[in-house]
Amino acid sequence: MRTRSAGGVFARWIAVLCILSYCAGMLITSRMWKTSEANGDIILTNRRQDQELQVVQDGCKHERKLGEERDIIGEVESTQKTVQILGKTISSLEAELAASRAAQGLNLDSSPVSEKPAVKDAIEIPKAFVVIGINTAFSSRKRRDSVRETWMPQGERLNQLEKEKGIVIRFVIGHSATPDGILDRAIDAEDAQHKDFLRLEHVEGYHELSAKTKIYFATAVAKWDADFYIKVDDDVHVNLGMLSTTLARYRAKPRVYIGCMKSGPVLAQKDVKYHEPEYWKFGEEGNKYFRHATGQIYAISKDLAKYISINLPILHKYANEDVSLGAWFIGLDVEHIDDRNMCCGTPPDCEWKAQAGNVCVASFDWSCSGICKSVERMKHVHERCGEGEGAVWSTFI
């Protein structure tokens, strides 16, 4: 009995211990799961914090990068402004250098220069309204005299015109292939008598008119600070008063090119007058030139004359001088002014216009590219088409 009773008690205790062990196990397991979940939450939280921190860091880096880009853009803009200022300064210095070179008589176009040293006082360049350069040659003494006897004042009147009206007039000529030869000495003697020449560092020749033209403008810019510069041939009649009135209308404009604009055919055939050796540059055979002023007379403003002076060595020369001048301006912001009063015909054309109150600026014959037989006829044209001696003196400039 006792043995059986003791065995029952022992079995009950075993059951109780099993239950207690089960409960204890459940309690411990529950705590371990909670700890694991807590650790997982901590890990997830830490990861979120790391990601947020990374986002903040990336944002800072992005802001810093944007700031650096802004700084770089600012530096670029500042550099561009500085470059523009330097460009203007360099252009100004180049203009002064070109003027200085021309004033000192340097060879600007690979032409033989005079052996006479150029000694000039360091004085301010005189101002003028217009410089009129009359293109002439060694063989044109009679033409020059016909101009002096008609529309070009002489002696003290020439000086007075320059001082009071700012109108400078000079015959423009270079040198012969033989320095100080008989041709040069003849011009020196004529200049000593009339004092109305502008000598260029240039060797004269018909096929060198383009070179002579750009050297003339460079030399004139170096000697006179004028509003306008004109080239006119010595077989053209000019009314100075009407010319001054015409130019005065465009005085406020910076880059003007005034003349009788034309667009003639490009002549590819050899052995013809005005043959263009570089005809292929103008497209297909039979094409025409771009618009340019006829070569008998044209005017350009100061900025354009300075442009020629600065870029003298690299300006391309075509066979025809008027085409060359037009080519130098074709890619620039230049206003082309087509004034038909600068290419009137000789009497009766210019005479009829004068009677109608429309006095011509210049007169010549298209068939001769100047006044036909100008030595004999210049006086006749002046009498019929001239504006009167007092016109230029009463012109308001």
C-alpha positions as CSV (number, residue, x, y, z in Angstrom):
1,M,0.0,0.0,0.0
2,R,2.7,2.4,1.0
3,T,4.8,1.6,-2.0
4,R,1.8,2.2,-4.3
5,S,1.0,5.4,-2.5
6,A,4.5,6.7,-2.7
7,G,4.7,6.0,-6.4
8,G,1.5,8.0,-6.9
9,V,2.9,11.0,-5.1
10,F,6.1,10.9,-7.1
11,A,4.2,10.8,-10.4
12,R,2.2,13.9,-9.4
13,W,5.3,15.8,-8.6
14,I,6.8,14.8,-11.9
15,A,3.7,16.1,-13.6
16,V,3.9,19.4,-11.6
17,L,7.5,19.8,-12.5
18,C,6.8,19.2,-16.1
19,I,4.1,21.9,-16.1
20,L,6.4,24.3,-14.3
21,S,9.2,23.6,-16.8
22,Y,6.8,24.2,-19.7
23,C,5.7,27.5,-18.2
24,A,9.2,28.6,-17.5
25,G,10.2,27.7,-21.1
26,M,7.3,29.6,-22.5
27,L,8.3,32.7,-20.4
28,I,12.0,32.5,-21.5
29,T,11.1,32.0,-25.2
30,S,8.7,34.9,-25.1
31,R,11.3,37.3,-23.7
32,M,13.9,36.1,-26.3
33,W,11.4,36.8,-29.1
34,K,10.8,40.3,-27.7
35,T,14.5,40.9,-27.4
36,S,15.1,39.7,-31.0
37,E,12.2,42.0,-32.2
38,A,13.6,44.9,-30.3
39,N,17.1,44.3,-31.7
40,G,15.5,44.1,-35.2
41,D,13.7,47.4,-34.6
42,I,16.9,49.0,-33.4
43,I,18.7,47.7,-36.5
44,L,15.9,49.0,-38.8
45,T,16.0,52.3,-37.0
46,N,19.7,52.6,-37.3
47,R,19.4,51.8,-41.0
48,R,16.8,54.5,-41.5
49,Q,19.0,57.0,-39.7
50,D,21.9,56.0,-41.8
51,Q,19.8,56.4,-45.0
52,E,18.5,59.8,-43.8
53,L,22.0,60.9,-42.9
54,Q,23.2,59.8,-46.4
55,V,20.4,61.8,-48.0
56,V,21.4,64.9,-45.9
57,Q,25.0,64.4,-46.9
58,D,24.1,63.9,-50.6
59,G,22.0,67.1,-50.4
60,C,24.9,69.0,-48.9
61,K,27.2,67.7,-51.6
62,H,24.6,68.7,-54.2
63,E,24.2,72.2,-52.8
64,R,28.0,72.5,-52.6
65,K,28.3,71.3,-56.2
66,L,25.6,73.8,-57.3
67,G,27.5,76.5,-55.4
68,E,30.7,75.6,-57.1
69,E,29.0,75.6,-60.5
70,R,27.5,79.0,-59.7
71,D,31.0,80.2,-58.8
72,I,32.4,78.8,-62.0
73,I,29.7,80.4,-64.1
74,G,30.3,83.7,-62.3
75,E,34.0,83.4,-63.0
76,V,33.4,82.6,-66.7
77,E,31.1,85.6,-67.0
78,S,33.6,87.8,-65.3
79,T,36.3,86.5,-67.6
80,Q,34.2,87.1,-70.7
81,K,33.6,90.7,-69.6
82,T,37.3,91.1,-69.0
83,V,38.1,89.6,-72.5
84,Q,35.6,92.0,-74.1
85,I,37.2,95.0,-72.3
86,L,40.7,93.8,-73.3
87,G,39.5,93.3,-76.9
88,K,38.3,96.9,-77.1
89,T,41.5,98.1,-75.6
90,I,43.6,96.0,-78.0
91,S,41.5,97.4,-81.0
92,S,42.2,100.9,-79.8
93,L,45.9,100.2,-79.4
94,E,46.0,98.6,-82.8
95,A,44.4,101.7,-84.4
96,E,46.9,103.9,-82.6
97,L,49.8,101.7,-83.7
98,A,48.6,101.6,-87.3
99,A,48.2,105.4,-87.3
100,S,51.7,105.7,-85.8
101,R,53.2,103.5,-88.4
102,A,51.6,105.4,-91.3
103,A,52.7,108.7,-89.7
104,Q,56.3,107.5,-89.5
105,G,56.3,106.4,-93.1
106,L,56.7,102.7,-92.5
107,N,56.3,100.4,-95.5
108,L,52.7,98.9,-95.0
109,D,52.4,97.0,-98.2
110,S,55.9,95.7,-99.1
111,S,56.5,98.7,-101.4
112,P,60.0,100.3,-101.7
113,V,60.1,103.3,-99.4
114,S,61.8,106.6,-99.8
115,E,65.3,106.9,-98.4
116,K,64.4,110.2,-96.9
117,P,63.9,109.9,-93.1
118,A,60.4,110.8,-91.9
119,V,60.9,113.3,-89.0
120,K,57.7,114.6,-87.5
121,D,56.9,116.5,-84.4
122,A,54.9,114.7,-81.8
123,I,51.7,116.8,-82.2
124,E,48.1,116.0,-82.0
125,I,46.5,114.8,-85.3
126,P,44.5,117.7,-86.7
127,K,40.7,117.3,-86.9
128,A,38.8,117.7,-90.2
129,F,35.3,117.2,-91.6
130,V,36.4,115.4,-94.7
131,V,39.6,114.4,-96.4
132,I,39.3,114.3,-100.2
133,G,42.0,112.3,-101.9
134,I,42.2,112.9,-105.7
135,N,43.8,109.8,-107.2
136,T,46.4,110.8,-109.9
137,A,49.3,109.5,-111.8
138,F,52.7,110.8,-112.9
139,S,51.5,111.4,-116.5
140,S,48.4,113.4,-115.3
141,R,49.9,116.9,-114.8
142,K,47.4,118.4,-117.3
143,R,44.5,116.7,-115.5
144,R,45.6,118.1,-112.2
145,D,45.9,121.6,-113.6
146,S,42.4,121.3,-115.0
147,V,41.1,120.4,-111.6
148,R,43.0,123.3,-110.0
149,E,41.5,125.7,-112.5
150,T,37.9,124.6,-111.7
151,W,36.6,123.0,-108.6
152,M,39.7,122.8,-106.4
153,P,40.7,126.0,-104.5
154,Q,44.3,127.0,-104.7
155,G,46.9,128.6,-102.5
156,E,45.6,130.5,-99.5
157,R,42.0,129.6,-100.4
158,L,42.9,125.9,-100.0
159,N,44.4,126.5,-96.6
160,Q,41.3,128.6,-95.6
161,L,39.0,125.9,-96.7
162,E,40.8,123.5,-94.5
163,K,40.9,125.7,-91.5
164,E,37.4,127.2,-91.7
165,K,35.4,124.3,-93.1
166,G,37.5,121.3,-92.3
167,I,37.7,120.2,-95.9
168,V,41.1,118.8,-96.8
169,I,41.9,118.3,-100.5
170,R,45.1,116.6,-101.8
171,F,46.3,114.9,-104.9
172,V,47.3,111.3,-104.0
173,I,50.3,109.7,-105.5
174,G,53.0,107.2,-104.6
175,H,56.6,106.8,-105.9
176,S,58.1,105.5,-109.1
177,A,59.9,102.2,-109.3
178,T,63.1,104.2,-109.3
179,P,63.3,106.1,-106.0
180,D,64.2,109.8,-106.5
181,G,64.0,109.4,-110.3
182,I,62.9,112.0,-112.7
183,L,59.2,111.2,-112.1
184,D,59.5,111.7,-108.4
185,R,61.5,114.9,-108.8
186,A,58.8,116.3,-111.1
187,I,56.1,115.6,-108.5
188,D,58.4,117.2,-105.8
189,A,58.7,120.3,-107.8
190,E,55.0,120.5,-108.5
191,D,54.2,120.0,-104.8
192,A,56.7,122.8,-103.9
193,Q,54.7,125.1,-106.2
194,H,51.1,124.1,-105.2
195,K,51.5,122.3,-101.8
196,D,48.5,120.1,-102.6
197,F,50.0,116.5,-102.6
198,L,49.7,113.6,-100.3
199,R,52.7,111.2,-101.0
200,L,52.2,107.5,-100.3
201,E,54.8,104.8,-99.6
202,H,53.6,102.9,-102.6
203,V,54.9,102.1,-106.1
204,E,52.6,103.5,-108.8
205,G,51.1,101.2,-111.4
206,Y,47.7,100.7,-112.9
207,H,47.3,97.2,-111.6
208,E,48.2,98.4,-108.1
209,L,45.2,100.6,-107.6
210,S,43.7,98.3,-104.9
211,A,47.0,98.5,-102.9
212,K,47.1,102.3,-103.4
213,T,43.6,102.7,-102.2
214,K,44.1,101.0,-98.9
215,I,47.5,102.7,-98.3
216,Y,45.8,106.0,-99.0
217,F,43.1,105.5,-96.4
218,A,45.7,104.3,-93.8
219,T,47.9,107.3,-94.5
220,A,45.0,109.8,-94.4
221,V,43.7,108.4,-91.1
222,A,47.2,108.8,-89.6
223,K,47.4,112.5,-90.7
224,W,43.9,113.7,-90.2
225,D,41.2,112.8,-87.7
226,A,38.2,113.3,-90.1
227,D,34.6,112.3,-90.1
228,F,34.8,111.1,-93.7
229,Y,37.4,110.1,-96.2
230,I,36.8,110.3,-100.0
231,K,38.6,108.9,-103.0
232,V,37.9,110.6,-106.3
233,D,39.6,110.3,-109.7
234,D,41.3,113.3,-111.3
235,D,38.9,113.3,-114.3
236,V,35.8,113.8,-112.3
237,H,34.0,117.1,-111.6
238,V,33.0,117.7,-108.0
239,N,30.8,120.4,-106.3
240,L,32.3,120.8,-102.9
241,G,29.3,122.5,-101.3
242,M,26.8,119.8,-102.4
243,L,29.3,117.1,-101.3
244,S,29.6,118.6,-97.9
245,T,25.8,118.9,-97.5
246,T,25.4,115.3,-98.5
247,L,28.0,114.0,-96.1
248,A,26.6,116.1,-93.2
249,R,23.3,114.1,-93.4
250,Y,25.2,111.0,-92.4
251,R,27.5,112.5,-89.8
252,A,25.8,110.8,-86.9
253,K,26.0,107.3,-88.3
254,P,29.1,105.2,-87.4
255,R,29.8,103.1,-90.5
256,V,28.6,104.4,-93.8
257,Y,29.8,103.7,-97.4
258,I,28.4,106.3,-99.8
259,G,28.5,106.2,-103.6
260,C,26.7,105.1,-106.7
261,M,26.2,101.4,-105.9
262,K,26.4,98.9,-108.8
263,S,26.7,95.2,-109.5
264,G,28.4,94.6,-112.8
265,P,29.2,91.3,-114.4
266,V,32.3,89.3,-113.3
267,L,34.4,89.2,-116.5
268,A,36.2,85.8,-116.8
269,Q,37.5,86.4,-120.4
270,K,41.1,87.3,-120.6
271,D,42.3,90.3,-122.6
272,V,39.2,92.4,-121.8
273,K,39.0,95.5,-119.8
274,Y,38.2,94.9,-116.1
275,H,39.0,91.2,-116.4
276,E,38.7,89.4,-113.1
277,P,41.5,86.7,-112.7
278,E,39.7,85.4,-109.6
279,Y,36.3,85.1,-111.3
280,W,35.8,81.5,-109.9
281,K,35.4,82.9,-106.4
282,F,32.1,84.6,-107.5
283,G,30.3,81.4,-108.5
284,E,29.2,80.3,-111.9
285,E,30.3,82.0,-115.0
286,G,28.0,85.0,-115.8
287,N,27.5,85.9,-112.2
288,K,27.6,89.5,-111.0
289,Y,29.6,91.2,-108.3
290,F,28.1,92.1,-104.9
291,R,26.9,95.6,-104.5
292,H,29.8,98.2,-104.3
293,A,30.3,101.8,-105.1
294,T,31.6,102.8,-108.5
295,G,35.3,103.7,-108.4
296,Q,35.1,107.2,-109.8
297,I,34.1,108.7,-106.4
298,Y,33.0,107.2,-103.0
299,A,33.1,108.2,-99.4
300,I,33.6,106.2,-96.2
301,S,33.2,107.2,-92.6
302,K,36.0,107.3,-90.0
303,D,35.4,103.8,-88.5
304,L,35.7,102.1,-91.9
305,A,38.9,104.0,-92.8
306,K,40.4,102.9,-89.4
307,Y,39.3,99.4,-90.1
308,I,41.3,99.4,-93.4
309,S,44.3,100.9,-91.6
310,I,44.3,98.3,-88.8
311,N,43.7,95.3,-91.2
312,L,45.9,96.6,-94.0
313,P,48.2,93.6,-94.4
314,I,45.4,91.0,-94.6
315,L,42.8,92.8,-96.8
316,H,42.6,90.9,-100.1
317,K,43.2,92.8,-103.3
318,Y,41.1,92.0,-106.4
319,A,42.0,93.2,-109.9
320,N,39.5,96.1,-109.7
321,E,39.9,98.7,-106.9
322,D,36.2,99.4,-106.4
323,V,35.5,95.6,-106.1
324,S,38.3,95.3,-103.5
325,L,36.8,98.1,-101.4
326,G,33.4,96.6,-101.5
327,A,34.8,93.2,-100.6
328,W,36.5,94.6,-97.5
329,F,33.1,95.8,-96.2
330,I,30.8,93.0,-97.3
331,G,31.0,91.0,-94.1
332,L,30.8,94.1,-91.8
333,D,27.8,95.9,-90.3
334,V,28.0,98.7,-92.8
335,E,25.3,100.9,-94.2
336,H,25.5,101.1,-98.0
337,I,24.1,104.4,-99.3
338,D,23.3,104.6,-102.9
339,D,23.4,108.3,-103.9
340,R,22.8,108.8,-107.6
341,N,23.9,112.5,-107.3
342,M,27.4,111.2,-107.0
343,C,27.4,109.9,-110.6
344,C,25.6,112.4,-112.7
345,G,26.5,112.6,-116.4
346,T,28.2,115.6,-118.0
347,P,26.1,118.3,-119.8
348,P,23.3,118.2,-120.6
349,D,22.5,115.7,-117.8
350,C,24.1,117.6,-114.8
351,E,23.0,120.9,-116.3
352,W,19.3,120.0,-116.4
353,K,19.5,118.7,-112.8
354,A,21.1,122.0,-111.7
355,Q,18.4,124.0,-113.4
356,A,15.8,121.9,-111.6
357,G,17.4,122.7,-108.3
358,N,19.1,119.3,-107.9
359,V,22.7,120.2,-108.1
360,C,25.0,117.1,-108.6
361,V,27.7,116.1,-106.2
362,A,29.9,114.7,-109.0
363,S,29.7,114.4,-112.8
364,F,31.5,112.2,-115.3
365,D,30.9,110.1,-118.4
366,W,30.2,106.4,-117.8
367,S,31.5,105.5,-121.2
368,C,35.0,106.9,-120.3
369,S,34.9,106.0,-116.5
370,G,35.5,109.8,-116.1
371,I,35.0,112.9,-118.1
372,C,35.9,112.1,-121.7
373,K,38.9,114.3,-122.7
374,S,38.8,115.8,-119.3
375,V,41.7,118.2,-119.8
376,E,39.7,120.0,-122.6
377,R,36.2,119.6,-121.1
378,M,36.6,120.0,-117.4
379,K,36.2,123.8,-117.6
380,H,33.1,123.4,-119.8
381,V,31.5,121.0,-117.3
382,H,32.4,123.3,-114.4
383,E,30.7,126.3,-116.2
384,R,27.5,124.4,-117.0
385,C,27.2,122.2,-113.8
386,G,29.2,124.0,-111.2
387,E,27.3,125.2,-108.1
388,G,29.2,128.6,-107.9
389,E,32.4,129.5,-106.1
390,G,30.6,130.7,-102.9
391,A,28.5,127.6,-102.4
392,V,31.0,125.7,-100.2
393,W,31.7,128.7,-98.1
394,S,28.0,129.2,-97.3
395,T,27.4,125.5,-96.5
396,F,26.6,124.7,-92.9
397,I,28.7,121.7,-91.7
